[in-house]
């Protein structure tokens, strides 16, 4: 493992179903802003929306990217996300294997 110097990030968002997740994931990877998107189906979300407690099944997306691409990813996700207020959380990855970090770098835009 090597330090990533905060270059590598994991973005997290959620959508209503697997079709939406795959569509968004392919858009992000094809744009070369994300190297990989993992879709985790059938999670249960309980949240407060417009003063009411809601419960829905959702799909979580883990988006592997470089920090420098986050502003473009944020805009792309907001423009293509089916929710009015999409979840978008960025977590820095402190350490990674060197080959994995290199793969992220070569799989995304310069």
C-alpha positions as a Markdown table, in Angstrom:
| # | Residue | x | y | z |
|---|---|---|---|---|
| 1 | Unk | 0.0 | 0.0 | 0.0 |
| 2 | Unk | 1.2 | 3.5 | -0.8 |
| 3 | Unk | -0.2 | 6.9 | 0.2 |
| 4 | Unk | -2.4 | 8.4 | -2.5 |
| 5 | Unk | -1.8 | 12.0 | -1.4 |
| 6 | Unk | -5.6 | 12.4 | -1.5 |
| 7 | Unk | -5.7 | 11.8 | -5.3 |
| 8 | Unk | -8.0 | 8.8 | -5.1 |
| 9 | Unk | -11.6 | 9.3 | -4.0 |
| 10 | Unk | -14.7 | 7.2 | -3.5 |
| 11 | Unk | -17.9 | 9.0 | -4.4 |
| 12 | Unk | -21.2 | 7.6 | -3.2 |
| 13 | Unk | -24.6 | 8.2 | -4.6 |
| 14 | Unk | -27.9 | 6.3 | -4.7 |
| 15 | Unk | -30.7 | 5.7 | -7.2 |
| 16 | Unk | -34.0 | 4.0 | -7.2 |
| 17 | Unk | -33.3 | 0.9 | -9.2 |
| 18 | Unk | -30.6 | -1.2 | -10.9 |
| 19 | Unk | -31.5 | 0.1 | -14.4 |
| 20 | Unk | -30.9 | 3.7 | -13.3 |
| 21 | Unk | -27.7 | 2.7 | -11.6 |
| 22 | Unk | -26.3 | 0.9 | -14.6 |
| 23 | Unk | -27.2 | 3.9 | -16.9 |
| 24 | Unk | -25.5 | 6.4 | -14.6 |
| 25 | Unk | -22.5 | 4.1 | -14.1 |
| 26 | Unk | -21.9 | 3.6 | -17.8 |
| 27 | Unk | -22.2 | 7.4 | -18.4 |
| 28 | Unk | -19.6 | 8.1 | -15.7 |
| 29 | Unk | -17.1 | 5.4 | -16.9 |
| 30 | Unk | -17.7 | 6.3 | -20.6 |
| 31 | Unk | -16.9 | 9.9 | -19.8 |
| 32 | Unk | -13.6 | 8.8 | -18.4 |
| 33 | Unk | -14.3 | 10.7 | -15.2 |
| 34 | Unk | -14.6 | 7.5 | -13.2 |
| 35 | Unk | -12.5 | 4.3 | -13.6 |
| 36 | Unk | -15.1 | 2.0 | -12.0 |
| 37 | Unk | -18.6 | 2.2 | -10.6 |
| 38 | Unk | -19.9 | -0.6 | -8.3 |
| 39 | Unk | -23.6 | -1.0 | -7.9 |
| 40 | Unk | -25.0 | -2.5 | -4.7 |
| 41 | Unk | -28.7 | -3.3 | -5.2 |
| 42 | Unk | -31.5 | -3.7 | -2.7 |
| 43 | Unk | -30.4 | -1.5 | 0.2 |
| 44 | Unk | -33.1 | -0.2 | 2.5 |
| 45 | Unk | -33.0 | 3.6 | 3.0 |
| 46 | Unk | -35.0 | 5.3 | 5.7 |
| 47 | Unk | -34.9 | 9.1 | 5.5 |
| 48 | Unk | -36.7 | 12.3 | 6.2 |
| 49 | Unk | -38.1 | 14.0 | 3.1 |
| 50 | Unk | -40.5 | 17.0 | 3.1 |
| 51 | Unk | -41.3 | 16.5 | 6.8 |
| 52 | Unk | -42.1 | 12.8 | 6.5 |
| 53 | Unk | -40.2 | 9.7 | 7.3 |
| 54 | Unk | -39.8 | 7.6 | 4.1 |
| 55 | Unk | -38.5 | 4.1 | 3.4 |
| 56 | Unk | -37.4 | 2.9 | 0.0 |
| 57 | Unk | -35.3 | 0.3 | -1.7 |
| 58 | Unk | -32.4 | 1.8 | -3.5 |
| 59 | Unk | -29.1 | 1.0 | -5.2 |
| 60 | Unk | -25.9 | 2.5 | -3.9 |
| 61 | Unk | -23.1 | 3.4 | -6.4 |
| 62 | Unk | -19.5 | 3.5 | -5.3 |
| 63 | Unk | -17.6 | 5.6 | -7.9 |
| 64 | Unk | -13.8 | 5.3 | -8.0 |
| 65 | Unk | -12.2 | 8.5 | -9.3 |
| 66 | Unk | -9.4 | 11.0 | -9.0 |
| 67 | Unk | -10.0 | 14.1 | -6.8 |
| 68 | Unk | -9.4 | 16.4 | -9.8 |
| 69 | Unk | -12.5 | 15.0 | -11.6 |
| 70 | Unk | -14.9 | 15.5 | -8.7 |
| 71 | Unk | -16.3 | 18.9 | -10.0 |
| 72 | Unk | -17.0 | 17.5 | -13.4 |
| 73 | Unk | -18.5 | 14.3 | -11.9 |
| 74 | Unk | -20.7 | 16.4 | -9.6 |
| 75 | Unk | -22.1 | 18.3 | -12.5 |
| 76 | Unk | -22.6 | 15.2 | -14.6 |
| 77 | Unk | -24.3 | 13.4 | -11.8 |
| 78 | Unk | -26.6 | 16.3 | -11.0 |
| 79 | Unk | -27.6 | 16.7 | -14.7 |
| 80 | Unk | -28.4 | 13.0 | -15.1 |
| 81 | Unk | -29.6 | 11.9 | -11.7 |
| 82 | Unk | -33.3 | 11.0 | -11.4 |
| 83 | Unk | -33.6 | 12.5 | -7.9 |
| 84 | Unk | -34.3 | 16.2 | -7.1 |
| 85 | Unk | -31.7 | 16.2 | -4.4 |
| 86 | Unk | -29.2 | 13.4 | -5.1 |
| 87 | Unk | -26.8 | 12.1 | -2.5 |
| 88 | Unk | -23.3 | 12.8 | -3.4 |
| 89 | Unk | -20.6 | 12.2 | -0.8 |
| 90 | Unk | -16.8 | 12.2 | -1.5 |
| 91 | Unk | -14.4 | 10.2 | 0.6 |
| 92 | Unk | -10.7 | 10.5 | 0.2 |
| 93 | Unk | -8.8 | 7.2 | 0.0 |
| 94 | Unk | -5.6 | 7.6 | 2.1 |
| 95 | Unk | -3.9 | 4.4 | 0.8 |
| 96 | Unk | -4.1 | 2.1 | -2.1 |
| 97 | Unk | -2.0 | -0.5 | -3.9 |
| 98 | Unk | 0.3 | 1.2 | -6.4 |
| 99 | Unk | -1.0 | -0.8 | -9.4 |
| 100 | Unk | -4.6 | 0.1 | -8.5 |
| 101 | Unk | -3.9 | 3.8 | -8.2 |
| 102 | Unk | -2.0 | 3.6 | -11.5 |
| 103 | Unk | -5.0 | 1.9 | -13.1 |
| 104 | Unk | -7.4 | 4.6 | -11.9 |
| 105 | Unk | -5.0 | 7.2 | -13.4 |
| 106 | Unk | -4.7 | 5.5 | -16.7 |
| 107 | Unk | -8.5 | 4.7 | -16.9 |
| 108 | Unk | -9.6 | 8.3 | -16.5 |
| 109 | Unk | -9.0 | 11.6 | -18.3 |
| 110 | Unk | -5.6 | 13.2 | -17.9 |
